[in-house]
């Protein structure tokens, strides 16, 4: 990376349709951010070690490399079709999780598909996807659904949820950046169904939520972004999954109180990664 060049957006490809969707999304985002794009295919040579120690035959490794080069060539062509020429492609001998987490050290964003096969299977929306979200050194996107696809995405909002935590401010800033880049409205949610202790008057809790949203939004430069503030008496998981059906991106924190309480990387976060109808951006809220 030369001086003055922004950090790359990194995505992984295994040849599956889902991983190619991730390449398309990553390429479009690279175009919006005017950032370089790096595409990685993980060979996972260690999985071929007989008994964990005996190297595989050279012919088998050569076949893996050939398949990887084909997947990378297809991905590079897709990126070019999205307006990103000169994407960097790389074969990595490690497992997909290791390869992409390591690549995230110098990346601005890590993008993975929500399902697939082969060397990126370990990055599916499940336990290892949670591990990638935990260990990546940058923000991570899990690409789901097709509502992000142009022209379907036009007019669809970016959706985020905030609480009163310091991490919530980081999430809101990231959501505003994404909405601005996509020229999309931003919906900022505060869900209080689990607010302890239960308040005898729901109106008071709703008013407190509105004040919180007002303070949080006013602390940021919203610029020309149309911001809708919504306070709901609902479970965060249910509300976000439902709203993802009409969104082009949901923005969450990578820890419990980064967006909604207890969201990532627990059962609620797993539910979003499995059931959201659009891509999910996990914002890095810890060092």
Residue pairs with C-beta under 8 A, 6 or more apart in sequence:
1 7
1 8
1 36
1 106
5 36
6 33
6 34
6 35
6 36
6 108
7 35
7 106
7 107
7 108
7 138
8 30
8 35
8 36
8 37
8 38
8 88
8 106
8 107
8 108
9 26
9 29
9 30
9 33
9 35
9 36
9 37
9 38
9 107
9 108
9 109
9 110
9 111
10 26
10 38
10 39
10 40
10 100
10 103
10 104
10 107
10 109
10 110
10 111
11 22
11 23
11 25
11 26
11 37
11 38
11 39
11 40
11 75
11 110
11 111
11 112
12 19
12 22
12 39
12 40
12 41
12 42
12 96
12 99
12 100
12 111
12 112
12 113
12 120
12 123
13 19
13 20
13 22
13 23
13 39
13 40
13 41
13 71
13 72
13 74
13 75
13 120
14 41
14 42
14 71
14 96
14 116
14 117
14 118
14 119
14 120
14 121
15 67
15 70
15 71
15 74
15 117
15 118
16 113
16 115
16 116
16 117
16 118
16 120
17 116
18 113
18 114
18 115
18 116
18 143
19 75
19 112
19 113
19 116
19 120
20 74
20 75
20 78
20 113
21 113
21 143
21 146
22 111
22 112
22 113
22 141
22 143
23 39
23 75
23 78
23 79
24 78
24 79
24 82
24 149
25 111
25 141
25 143
25 148
25 279
26 37
26 39
26 79
26 109
26 111
26 141
27 37
27 78
27 79
27 82
27 83
27 84
27 87
28 82
28 83
28 150
29 35
29 109
29 111
29 141
29 181
30 36
30 37
30 79
30 84
30 87
31 82
31 83
31 84
32 181
32 182
33 108
33 181
35 108
35 109
36 86
36 87
36 88
37 79
37 84
37 87
37 88
38 87
38 88
38 89
38 90
38 103
38 107
39 72
39 75
39 76
39 79
39 87
39 88
39 89
39 90
40 89
40 90
40 92
40 99
40 100
40 103
41 68
41 69
41 71
41 72
41 75
41 89
41 90
41 91
41 92
41 119
42 92
42 93
42 94
42 95
42 96
42 98
42 99
42 100
42 119
42 120
43 61
43 64
43 65
43 68
43 91
43 92
43 93
43 94
43 119
44 93
44 94
44 95
44 96
44 119
45 56
45 61
45 64
45 93
46 93
46 94
46 95
47 95
48 55
48 56
48 60
48 61
48 64
49 55
49 56
50 56
65 91
68 91
68 119
69 91
72 89
72 90
72 91
73 89
75 87
75 89
76 87
76 89
79 87
80 87
92 99
92 103
94 102
95 119
95 122
96 119
96 120
96 121
96 122
96 123
97 122
97 123
97 128
97 131
97 132
100 110
100 112
100 123
100 132
100 136
101 110
101 132
101 135
101 136
101 137
103 110
104 110
104 136
104 137
104 138
104 140
105 137
107 137
107 138
108 138
108 139
109 138
109 139
109 140
109 141
110 132
110 136
110 138
110 139
110 140
110 141
111 140
111 141
111 143
112 120
112 123
112 129
112 132
112 140
112 141
112 142
112 143
113 120
113 123
113 124
113 142
113 143
114 124
114 125
114 142
114 143
114 144
114 273
115 124
115 125
116 123
116 124
122 128
123 129
123 132
125 142
125 144
125 270
125 273
125 274
126 270
126 273
126 274
129 142
129 273
130 264
130 265
130 269
130 270
130 273
132 140
133 140
133 142
133 254
133 264
133 265
133 269
133 282
134 254
134 265
136 284
137 284
138 284
139 174
139 254
139 281
139 282
139 283
139 284
140 254
140 281
140 282
140 284
141 279
141 280
141 281
141 282
142 273
142 279
142 280
142 282
143 279
144 273
144 276
144 277
144 278
144 279
144 280
145 244
145 276
145 277
145 278
145 279
146 152
147 153
147 156
147 244
147 245
147 246
147 247
147 248
147 277
147 278
148 248
148 249
148 278
148 279
153 182
153 184
153 248
155 184
156 184
156 246
156 247
156 248
156 278
157 179
157 184
157 185
157 186
157 187
157 228
157 246
157 247
157 248
158 175
158 178
158 179
158 182
158 184
158 185
158 186
158 187
158 247
158 248
158 249
158 250
158 251
159 175
159 186
159 187
159 189
159 240
159 243
159 244
159 247
159 249
159 250
159 251
160 171
160 172
160 174
160 175
160 186
160 187
160 188
160 189
160 250
160 251
160 252
160 259
161 171
161 188
161 189
161 190
161 191
161 236
161 239
161 240
161 252
161 259
161 260
161 263
162 168
162 169
162 171
162 172
162 188
162 189
162 190
162 212
162 213
162 216
162 259
163 190
163 212
163 257
163 259
163 260
163 261
164 212
165 257
165 258
167 253
167 255
167 257
167 258
167 285
167 286
168 216
168 253
168 257
168 258
168 259
169 216
169 219
169 220
170 253
170 258
170 283
170 285
171 251
171 252
171 253
171 258
171 259
171 283
171 285
172 188
172 216
172 217
172 220
173 220
174 251
174 281
174 283
175 186
175 188
175 251
176 186
176 220
176 221
176 222
176 223
176 225
176 227
178 184
178 249
178 251
178 281
179 185
179 186
179 225
180 223
180 224
180 225
182 248
182 249
184 248
185 225
185 226
185 227
185 228
186 222
186 225
186 226
186 227
186 228
187 228
187 230
187 243
187 247
188 213
188 216
188 217
188 227
188 228
188 229
188 230
189 230
189 231
189 232
189 236
189 239
189 240
189 243
189 260
190 209
190 212
190 213
190 229
190 230
190 231
190 232
191 231
191 232
191 233
191 234
191 235
191 236
191 239
191 260
192 205
192 206
192 209
192 231
192 232
192 233
193 232
193 233
193 234
193 235
193 236
194 235
194 236
194 261
194 262
195 205
199 205
202 233
205 233
206 231
206 233
209 231
210 229
210 231
213 229
213 230
213 231
214 229
217 227
217 229
232 239
236 259
236 260
236 261
236 262
236 263
236 268
237 260
237 263
237 267
237 268
237 271
237 272
240 250
240 252
240 260
240 272
240 276
241 271
241 272
241 275
241 276
241 277
243 250
244 250
244 272
244 276
244 277
244 278
244 280
245 277
245 278
247 277
247 278
248 278
248 279
249 278
249 279
249 280
249 281
250 272
250 276
250 278
250 279
250 280
250 281
251 259
251 281
251 283
252 258
252 259
252 260
252 263
252 264
252 269
252 272
252 280
252 281
252 282
252 283
253 259
253 263
253 264
253 282
253 283
253 285
254 264
254 265
254 282
254 283
254 284
254 285
254 286
255 264
255 265
255 285
255 286
256 262
256 263
256 264
256 266
258 264
258 283
258 285
259 283
260 268
262 268
263 269
263 272
264 272
264 282
272 280
273 280
